Amino acid sequence: MSLLFWLNCAAHAISIVIATAFGLMVLATKPKCTINQFFALFALAEATWTAFSFLLRMMLWLQVGNPVLMLELATLFFVLAGPFLLLFTARYVDSRARWVDLAAALGLASLIPLSIPSSVTRSFSIPAGFRTTQPRTTTSIPGDSWGPRCQPRTWCGP
């Protein structure tokens, strides 16, 4: 493997340790403080995202396991970090606006149907628009997932 691969793996490992340590350390200092709770949620979501990204990279390198599930879990925790960061930032700047809590709640609620891994949804019927008979290439997402289909764009000209 190349030097960049190992540097990336080392950066993942360091990020996991630092984010987990920050989250636990802040939570241990004042566990009842809402700012600390939201920061801990954000830091632990980032640590979990990094851990799943690291596991995904290792699974692809060793060609074992289920990398699709690792990708889905990494994406889920990456997206979870957004509402947690919004809640932490609103508390940090002492914003009293209720729309921030509403936006974070809507963001978290919208993640519920998206958090079901496609490995579970493959046992159900998939709409015809999501199926594909084309071979898998680097420019398309497998058609058996609930995600959008990415196709190479062609320029039509003037």
ZAVEX-842489 format. One record per residue: x, y, z of N, C-alpha, C in turn; residue in one letter. Coordinates in pm, whole numbers. Atoms other than C-alpha are relative to their C-alpha. Layout:
N
      n_X      n_Y      n_Z     ca_X     ca_Y     ca_Z      c_X      c_Y      c_Z   res
        X        Y        Z        X        Y        Z        X        Y        Z     A
...
This chain:
158
      n_X      n_Y      n_Z     ca_X     ca_Y     ca_Z      c_X      c_Y      c_Z   res
       83     -118        0        0        0        0       87      125        0     M
      -75     -124       12      105      355      -59       14       71      134     S
      -23      -78     -121      230      600      198     -125       80       38     L
      122      -76      -29      -90      807      167     -106      -85       68     L
       95       91      -65     -300      504      262       30      -10      148     F
      -37       17     -140     -106      455      583      -10      132       77     W
       19     -129      -65     -108      828      661     -149       25       29     L
      144      -13      -20     -486      826      617      -46      -88      115     N
       36       90     -110     -517      526      848       47       55      134     C
      -51      -59     -123     -300      696     1109      -84      122       41     A
       84     -116      -30     -506     1015     1083     -136      -43       54     A
      127       54      -52     -826      812     1132       16      -44      145     H
      -21       51     -135     -683      642     1440       19      114      101     A
      -22     -115      -88     -564      971     1592     -131       76       22     I
      127      -71      -12     -900     1135     1520      -98      -73       90     S
       89       78      -86    -1089      851     1687       37       21      146     I
      -45      -15     -139     -879      879     2002      -29      141       52     V
       18     -138      -46     -895     1260     2021     -147       34       17     I
      142      -32      -10    -1268     1291     1951      -67      -73      115     A
       56       75     -112    -1355     1016     2198       46       59      133     T
      -53      -59     -124    -1129     1169     2462      -66      133       31     A
       66     -128      -22    -1277     1516     2415     -144      -19       46     F
      140       23      -36    -1632     1386     2430      -16      -52      142     G
       10       56     -134    -1577     1181     2744       51       96      107     L
      -57      -93      -96    -1364     1443     2915      -98      115       28     M
       96     -110      -19    -1618     1722     2860     -123      -50       73     V
      117       55      -67    -1902     1497     2968       29      -31      147     L
      -36       34     -138    -1714     1395     3284       15      123       88     A
      -20     -118      -83    -1647     1752     3398     -130       53       57     T
      132      -44      -46    -2008     1869     3417     -106      -76      -80     K
       93       81       79    -2246     1595     3305     -141       57      -13     P
      136      -54        7    -2563     1797     3374       -9      129      -81     K
       -2     -123       80    -2458     2101     3169      -40      -33     -144     C
       49       33      134    -2646     2105     2837      103       27     -108     T
     -105      -27       98    -2356     2260     2649       95     -120       -9     I
      -90      116       -1    -2133     1972     2757      -66     -123      -59     N
       70      116       56    -2397     1715     2668       -5        5     -152     Q
        8      -10      145    -2441     1848     2316      138       -9      -65     F
     -134       15       55    -2067     1880     2263       43     -146        3     F
      -35      142      -10    -2021     1522     2384      -72      -81     -108     A
       71       70      108    -2291     1402     2143       67       25     -135     L
      -67      -32      126    -2120     1584     1858      135      -70      -11     F
     -133       60        4    -1771     1460     1948       -9     -153      -14     A
       13      146       11    -1888     1100     1992      -57      -42     -135     L
       48       30      136    -2079     1111     1663      115        9     -100     A
     -117      -12       89    -1762     1231     1491       98     -116       20     E
      -89      113      -27    -1555      960     1663      -56     -128      -61     A
       62      120       57    -1804      694     1556        6        3     -152     T
      -11      -12      145    -1808      827     1200      142      -36      -46     W
     -138       27       36    -1430      816     1190       33     -148       18     T
      -25      143      -23    -1426      464     1335      -58      -85     -113     A
       60       76      110    -1666      335     1071       72       27     -132     F
      -78      -30      120    -1467      513      800      130      -79       -2     S
     -123       78      -13    -1151      346      927      -28     -148      -26     F
       36      141       24    -1323        5      934      -33      -24     -147     L
       30       12      143    -1452       65      581      128       -9      -82     L
     -126        2       73    -1103      140      456       73     -133       20     R
      -67      129      -28     -964     -172      626      -72     -116      -70     M
       76      107       68    -1245     -391      488       26        0     -149     M
      -29       -6      143    -1181     -266      137      142      -46      -30     L
     -139       41       21     -808     -321      174       16     -150       16     W
      -12      143      -27     -842     -671      321     -100      -85      -78     L
      105       67       79    -1144     -757      102      -76     -102       84     Q
       81       82      -89    -1344     -898      393     -119       81       48     V
      113      -68      -62    -1675     -816      559      -98       61      -98     G
      105      -66       77    -1955     -597      436       30      150       -8     N
      -35     -143        7    -1815     -261      320     -120       90      -26     P
      118      -83       25    -2159     -140      208      -65       39      132     V
       56      -31     -131    -2289     -164      564       87      101       74     L
      -90      -96      -66    -1981       18      696      -16      139      -60     M
       22     -129       66    -2034      294      438     -130       63       46     L
      128      -53      -44    -2397      330      539        6       48      144     E
      -11      -42     -140    -2313      345      909       89      123       14     L
      -85     -119       -4    -2032      594      850      -78      123      -47     A
       80     -110       51    -2268      811      648     -105       43      102     T
      100      -32     -101    -2536      789      918       60       84      113     L
      -58      -76     -110    -2303      909     1193       57      133      -46     F
      -43     -128       54    -2161     1180      968     -117       97       -5     F
      118      -84       10    -2512     1312      910      -55       34      139     V
       45      -28     -137    -2600     1281     1281       78      113       64     L
      -82     -104      -60    -2317     1517     1365      -55      139      -29     A
       53     -132       36    -2494     1807     1190      -98       57      100     G
       92      -54     -101    -2793     1845     1423       65       16      138     P
      -68      -13     -128    -2570     1783     1726       88      125        3     F
      -81     -121        7    -2333     2057     1612      -87      125        5     L
       92     -113       -5    -2627     2292     1557      -48       25      143     L
       46      -16     -138    -2757     2227     1909      112       51       91     L
     -113      -46      -82    -2412     2271     2065       30      147      -28     F
      -34     -137       37    -2343     2593     1873     -105       98       52     T
      106      -89      -49    -2682     2742     1965       13       20      150     A
      -18      -14     -146    -2617     2672     2334      128       78       31     R
     -128      -67      -26    -2259     2799     2310      -12      151      -16     Y
       16     -144       22    -2358     3138     2170     -118       56       79     V
      110      -38      -88    -2649     3147     2417     -119       53      -80     D
      115      -37       81    -2916     3167     2149     -127      -53       67     S
      126       39      -62    -3267     3158     2289     -108      -31     -105     R
       97       23      108    -3434     3097     1951      -49     -145        4     A
       59      135        0    -3671     2800     1947       12      -67     -136     R
       -9       60      133    -3628     2753     1573      122      -90      -11     W
     -119       84        3    -3285     2605     1638      -32     -140       50     V
       41      130      -52    -3431     2328     1851      -93      -70      -97     D
       93       58       97    -3706     2276     1595       75      -52     -122     L
      -78       43      117    -3456     2257     1307       80     -126       33     A
      -75      119      -39    -3243     2007     1497      -93     -120       16     A
       96      110      -16    -3549     1798     1586      -48      -50     -135     A
       41       41      135    -3664     1799     1224      112      -74      -72     L
     -114       68       60    -3314     1704     1113       16     -141       52     G
      -10      134      -58    -3302     1413     1354     -117      -88      -40     L
      117       77       40    -3657     1306     1267        9      -44     -146     A
      -12       38      141    -3576     1307      895      102     -112      -19     S
     -100      107       10    -3289     1068      965      -57     -137       32     L
       55      129      -41    -3515      796     1104      -26      -92     -120     I
       18       93      113    -3631      654      768      128      -24      -80     P
     -125       16       75    -3286      709      619      103      -85       74     L
      -99       73      -79    -3110      522      899      -12     -151      -16     S
       13      143       23    -3235      182      788      101      -39     -108     I
     -100       38       99    -2939       18      612      -64      -70     -120     P
       55       63      120    -2998      -98      256       12     -151        7     S
       -7      144      -14    -2892     -447      361     -129      -55       63     S
      129       41      -56    -3219     -460      558     -109       20     -103     V
      107      -30       95    -3431     -300      286        6      -87     -125     T
       -5       88      117    -3311     -546       22      -98     -115       11     R
       96      108      -16    -3549     -801      171     -141       44      -35     S
      129      -52       40    -3842     -573       83        2       28     -150     F
        5      -29      143    -3962     -484     -263       58      139      -25     S
      -64     -126       38    -3756     -210     -426      -78       58     -118     I
       69      -60      114    -3937       37     -653       80      -16     -129     P
      -65       26      128    -3864      -15    -1019       97      111      -40     A
      -88     -110       34    -3703      327    -1051      138      -11       62     G
     -128       14      -68    -3425      221     -818       78     -121      -48     F
      -70      118       50    -3338     -102     -998       80       37     -123     R
      -81      -23      118    -3068     -112    -1258       52     -133      -51     T
      -57      121       59    -2946     -376    -1498      138       27      -56     T
     -132      -36       51    -2629     -189    -1589      107      -58       92     Q
     -108       46      -87    -2298     -324    -1465       46      112       92     P
      -47     -100      -94    -2158     -149    -1163      133       58      -46     R
     -123      -68       37    -1898      108    -1250       34       99      109     T
      -38      -98     -102    -1721      379    -1057      -90      122       -3     T
       84     -119        9    -1979      634    -1170     -145      -28       37     T
      138       27      -36    -2293      460    -1045       -6      -65      137     S
       27       62     -129    -2431      366     -707      -87     -122      -30     I
       84      117       26    -2584       15     -691     -147       35        5     P
      141      -33       11    -2947       32     -791      -87      -65      104     G
       83       64      -99    -3062     -186     -506       -1       75      133     D
        4      -80     -122    -3008       86     -247     -107      107      -15     S
      104     -103        4    -3259      357     -155       58      136      -30     W
      -64     -128       30    -3008      629     -233      -23       40     -145     G
       18      -47      138    -3009      837     -551       95      -72      -95     P
      -86       63      100    -2869      692     -868       84      107      -66     R
      -92      -95       63    -2565      875     -998       40      -56     -136     C
      -35       42      135    -2520      849    -1370       95      104      -57     Q
      -88     -100       63    -2246     1009    -1577      -82       96      -84     P
       74     -101       75    -2373     1333    -1722       63       20     -136     R
      -49      -31      134    -2346     1403    -2089      -37      144      -31     T
       25     -139       35    -2317     1754    -2219      -73        3     -132     W
       84       -2      119    -2588     1829    -2474       40      109      -97     C
      -43     -106       91    -2428     2139    -2617     -107      105      -21     G
       98     -108       22    -2600     2459    -2735     -106      -39     -100     P
